[in-house]
Amino acid sequence: MTADDVSPLVSVDWLARNRAEPHVRVVDASWHLPGANRDAAAEFAQGHIPGAVFFDIDRVVDPEATLPHTLPSAEDFARAAGALGIGNDSHVVIYDTRGLFSAARAWWMFRVFGHGQVSILDGGLPAWVQAGQPLETGDVPVEPRVFTARFQPDGVWRLEDVQANLGSGDAVMLDARPEGRFAGRDPEPRPGVRGGHIPGARNLPADRLVDPATGRMHDTDTLAALFSGTEDKPVVCSCGSGVTACALAFALHRLGRDDVAVYDGSWTEWGGRDDTPVATND
């Protein structure tokens, strides 16, 4: 199997048929916002897709970073992936407990470290349960494998890249946060972070990517309409801390875009500084 054979979005039916295949590795990448009072690892132990392993986006990080879930080094990512039984020939299928949320962050991380054989389960765990598929509890025995990570720098923007783009306007900035936070009306979930958005950014809340009636991702025609007006420039996706930004990147990948990056520090970095300009919708 090559990356070209892998659909970026797989259905519950597909996973039910293929999850036992030796090259398929199912990954639970659930994560919750600060203040949600939920423990994703504990919830995983209480019930997960059979054979799944837990990928903690708050632990597979740069240990020296002061920002939440900052990208680790290639070596650290490779070590974490290998410990979960993932090799370079694995087809990684990622889900979370919300449907399309933190799974996209893990998807993006695998892509940034050169692994193209990675998909997201459409509808996530809720869709799996709704379809009457089984769950299992407890820990999953894993046989470690060797994983080689190859960092793809074009997929990541840093603070200085965003600062440079303020003057050049070479890329379209898309912000995945809810409209109230983007506008500066609603508070940020992390203390000390200002409200508002990066000047010139456009707002596309990540929840618009999903059909609220089904919990599944919209079809590509609907997605293309949501991203209308971004076709002529590269796109850089941002959000609160680099999680739902990856959902926008995933949707653009489904549309065949390969000129998309994620601002890893996102609004927690930008809005948490006193030397960066902020726009609001006053």
N, C-alpha and C positions, 0 to 999 in steps of 0.2 A: 504493500500500500504506500502510495506517495501522497504528499500534501495536496496534489491536484485531485486525488480521489476522495478527499474528505469534504463533506458538506459542513459549512460552519455552524449550521443549525440542524439538530437532529430531533426527531419526534420520540415520544414515549414508546410507540410501537417499534421504532427502529432499535432503541436501546434495549427493550425487552427481548428482542430477537438476538441481539448481538453482544450483550453485556458479558456473557460467559466466554466469548472468544479470547484467546490468549493475548492478542495484541491490543485489546480494549482495556483501558484503565479508567474507571469511573471515579470522579473526584468531587467531593462536597466542599465548596469554597464559601460556605455561608459566613456572613459577618453582619453585625448590627451597629447602628449609629450610637455614639455616646449618649447615655441617658435612656436607652431603650430597656435597660435592666434585663438583658437576655444574654445567655452564654451559649454561643454557637457550638462550641466543642461539646458541652454537656448535652445539647439538643441532638447533636450527631450521635452520641452514645445511646440516646434514648430511641432513636429510629432513623435509619438511613437506607438508601438503595443498597441491596445486597452486593457485597464486594467493594463498595466505595471506600475510599480513604479520605481523611480530613486534611484539607490544605488551609492553613491559618495565615491569612494575609497580614496579620499583625505580628507574625513570628518569622516569616520569610521576608526579611527586611534588612536594610543597612543598619547594623547595630550602633553605628556612630551618629546616625541622623537624629535630629530633634523634631522632625515632622512625622506624622503618622504614616505607617506602612510605606516608607520610601523604598524604592527598588534596591535589592541587594546587589552584591557583586555577582558576576557570572559564576564564579566558583561556589559561592554560597547557594545560589539558586540551583546549580547542578547537584550539589550535595543534598539539598532538600528534596528535589524531584526524585533523585535516585533512591533516597530513603523511603519514598512512598511506592517504590516498585515501578517507577516510570523510567523507561529507556528511550533511546532516540527512535526506536521503531514502534513506540506505543501510539495508539490513537487515544488521546485524552479527551474524555467527555465530562464536562464540568456542569454542575448545577448548584443552585442555592435554594434556600427556603422561601424566597420571595418570587422567584421566577426569572427575572432579569435584573440583577442587582450586583452583588459582589462576585458572582460567577464571571462577569465580564472582566473584572480586574484580574482574576487568575488567568483567564483566556489571553488577555493582553500581555501578561507577564511571560507566558509560554511563547507567544509570538515574538516579543522583544528579545528573548533569549534563543531565537532561531528555530523554534519547534513549530512547524506548520501543521502538523497532524493533531489539531485541537478543535473541538466543537463545544457548543453550549446546548444543553437540553432545553428544548422549547417548553416554556411553562414551568420548568424547574420541578422541585419536589411536590408542590401542590398538584401539578398536572399528573405526576406519577401516582400519587395517592388517589386522585379523582378517578383515574383509569382502573383502580382496583389492583394495582401492582403491589407486590409484597415489600415489606421493610424488614430489616434485621437490626438487632441491637448489639451494644458492646463494641469491643475493639476488633479490628480486622487484621489477621496475620498477614504480614507483608514480607516478601523476599526482596531485599534491596537489589537494585540494579545500577549499572553505570550509565549516567546521563552526561552528555557533553553539551554545555551551553555556549552559544555563539551570539554575543551581544550585537543587536541591530540598533545603532545609535539614532538612525533616522526616525525611529518610532517614539523618541522621548525628547521633550523640550524641558529646559531648565529656566530658572528665573531670568537669566541674561538673554535667553532667546526671546522670551516674551517682551522684555524691555526693548530689545532691538526692533521687534515687530510693531511697537507703538509708533515708531517713526516711519518705518518702511511700508507697513500694511501689506506685506508680501503674502501673509496667510490670513485666513478667516479664523477668528477665535469663536468657538462655540462653548457656551456654558450650560451644563446639564442640570444645574440646581433648580429647585422650584422658583417660580416667577417672583414670589414675595421676597425671597432671599436675594435673588439677582437684582431686584429693584432697590433693595436696602430697607424695605418696610418691615421684614420679619427678621428676628435675631438669628445669628449663627449658632449651631449647637456647641461650638467650642468657645470657651471664654477668651476674651481678649482679641477676638477677630472682628474686624469692622464689617459693616454691611455694605452692599453694593457689588460692583463688578469691575472688571478690567475695562478701561476705556476702549470703545470700539467693538467690544464683544457682543455677540448675539446670543439670545437665550433660546434654548431648546430643551425643556425639561425632559429628563430621561424617561419618565413615566408615559410620555406620549408615544414611545416606540412600541407599546404593548396595547393590545385590544383589551379594554377593561372588562368586556363581557366574557372573554375566554381565558384571559391571562396569558395568551400566546402572543408572540411577536407579530406585528403587522406584516403584510405581504410587501414585496419589494416595490410595487407601484405606490403604495401608501407611504413607504419610507422615502422614496425618491421625492415625493411631494413635500415631505417634512424638511428635507435638506435642499429644497429648491433655492437657487441663488448662490450656492457654494461651489458650483461646478468649475469655475474658472480659476480657482486658487487652491493651494494646499489648505488643509483644515487642521487646526490644533484644538483639541478638546480639553475642557477644564471642568471642574465641579468643586465640591467642598474640600475633598482630600484625595482626589485621584481615583475614586471608585466608579461612580456613575459616568464620569467622563469616558471610561472604557466601554460603557454601553453604547455611547454615541460612536466610538471608534469601531465597535463590533457591527453596528448597523451599516456604517459606511463600507466596511469590509464586505458585507453581504451585497452591497451595491456595486462591488468591483473596484472600489477606490483603494489605491495603494499609496496615496500621498497624504496620509493621516498620521498625526502624532498626538500624544497625550502630555499635557503639562503635569509632571509628576507631583510637584508641590501644591498645585492648584490653589484654591482660594485660602486655604489654611496658611499657606506661605505668603501669598500676595496680600491678603487682608490682615494678616498678623504683623505686618511691618508698618513702620511709620514713614518710610521713604518711597512708597509706591503710590501712584495716583489711583484714585477710586472714583468711579462714576455711579450715580444713582438715578432713579427715575422720578425725581422730585417734580 
